[in-house]
Amino acid sequence: MNKKWDIWDVVIIAGSLLILAWALLKAFGIIHSPVWVEMLPYFGGGTAILGAAYKLGKIRKGIEDTEKKVDKILKIEERFTNLEHEHKLAMCGKLKIRHC
């Protein structure tokens, strides 16, 4: 299966990997913590959260657009059903149609 990567997918994964790398390096004593290094997990977590929030917003917008399209289809179906019913009534002579 060929999946198209979105920039926000990459942002989420990069943020998560940044936190994981920092935790491992800190656990093995490789990182001796200047202040900016102590902040890396916060930057990574913030990046992952922002990416996930953006991605969820896109999904929500897609759902709302789909709902609007479904509503339009249902209105068209209702109009078609009414037209079909009126046509049957007209063919049976039960509906008077005035021609201009």
C-alpha positions in Angstrom: 0.0 0.0 0.0 1.5 3.4 -1.0 0.7 6.0 1.6 1.1 9.7 0.8 2.9 11.4 3.7 1.5 14.7 4.8 3.9 17.3 6.4 1.9 17.1 9.6 2.5 13.3 9.8 6.2 14.1 9.6 5.9 16.8 12.3 4.2 14.4 14.7 6.7 11.6 14.1 9.7 14.0 14.4 8.4 15.4 17.7 7.9 12.0 19.1 11.3 10.8 18.0 12.9 13.9 19.5 11.4 13.1 22.9 12.4 9.4 22.6 16.0 10.3 21.6 16.3 12.8 24.4 15.0 10.3 27.0 17.4 7.6 25.8 20.4 9.9 25.7 19.6 11.3 29.1 19.1 7.8 30.6 22.5 6.6 29.4 24.2 9.7 30.7 25.3 11.0 27.3 23.4 14.3 27.8 24.8 16.5 30.5 22.2 19.0 30.7 22.6 22.6 29.7 19.3 24.5 29.9 18.5 24.3 26.2 18.9 20.5 26.3 16.6 20.2 29.3 14.0 22.0 27.2 14.2 19.5 24.2 11.4 17.2 25.5 9.1 20.2 25.8 9.9 21.3 22.3 9.4 17.8 21.0 6.2 17.3 22.9 4.8 20.7 21.8 5.7 19.9 18.2 3.9 16.6 18.4 0.9 18.0 20.0 0.6 20.9 17.5 0.9 18.5 14.6 -1.7 16.1 16.1 -4.1 19.1 16.7 -3.7 20.3 13.1 -4.2 16.8 11.8 -7.4 16.4 13.9 -8.7 19.7 12.6 -8.2 18.6 9.0 -10.1 15.4 9.8 -12.9 17.3 11.4 -13.2 19.7 8.5 -13.3 16.7 6.1 -16.2 15.2 8.1 -18.1 18.5 8.1 -17.7 18.8 4.3 -18.9 15.2 3.9 -22.0 15.9 6.0 -22.8 18.9 3.8 -22.5 16.8 0.7 -24.7 14.1 2.2 -27.3 16.7 3.1 -27.3 18.0 -0.6 -27.7 14.4 -1.9 -30.6 13.8 0.5 -32.4 17.0 -0.7 -31.9 16.0 -4.3 -33.3 12.5 -3.5 -36.3 14.1 -1.8 -37.0 16.4 -4.8 -36.7 13.4 -7.2 -39.1 11.3 -5.1 -41.6 14.2 -5.1 -41.2 14.6 -8.9 -41.6 10.9 -9.5 -44.8 10.8 -7.3 -46.3 13.8 -9.2 -45.5 12.1 -12.5 -47.3 8.9 -11.4 -50.3 11.0 -10.3 -50.3 12.9 -13.6 -50.1 9.7 -15.6 -53.1 8.3 -13.7 -55.1 11.5 -14.3 -55.2 12.3 -10.6 -53.1 15.4 -11.0 -54.1 18.3 -13.3 -51.2 19.8 -15.1 -51.6 23.2 -16.6 -49.5 23.8 -19.7 -48.4 27.4 -20.4 
